[in-house]
Amino acid sequence: MIIAISIIAVAALGYYAYSGSIPEQTASIGVDMPDLVPPDVDLPEPPAPVLPPTAEQPG
């Protein structure tokens, strides 16, 4: 019985918190920055991957 009452209390508290009954103050920061455009850099092609030599199987 106590568990059921606890669940109802938590649900009611959650509804009360998210229904907007509690006044909230939100801060907004307005920063006026120009759009940063990355420079167009032509990079050389990377070298082809080289697989390491396989270990010789003793036999």
N, C-alpha and C positions, 0 to 999 in steps of 0.2 A: 504494500500500500504506500509506503514511504517513497519507493522508487517511482511509482506513478505520479505522485504529487510533485516529486523533484523534476520529472520530465515535463510536466505541465508548467511548472514554474520557470524552467529554463526556456521553454518554448514561448511563454508569455513575455519573458524578459527580452528574448531575441526579437519578437515582434515589436515590442515597445521601442527597442533600440533602433530598429531599421524602418519603422513607420514614419519617422521624422518628428516624433513627439519630443525628442531631445534636441534642443537647438544646437546646431553645429556651426562653427566658424571656420571657413576655409580661406586660406591665404593664397593669393595668386601673384606670381612674380612676373612682371612684364619686362622682358629683356629684348631690346631692339638690336639684334645682331645681323650683319649681312650674311647672306648665304655663302657658305664656304664651298668653293668648287675645287676639287683636287686637281693638281696639275696633270696634264696629259703627258705621260712619260712612256716612251717606247722602250721596253725592255727586250734584251736579246732572248732568243729561244733558249730554254733550259736544255742542258745536255740530256741525251737519252739515258734512261736508267740502265745501269749495268748490274746484272745479277752476279753475286759472288760465286766463285767456283765451288762446285759440289765436292764434298769430302769423298775421298776414294773409299770404296767399300772393301774391307779386308776379305780376301777370299782366296 
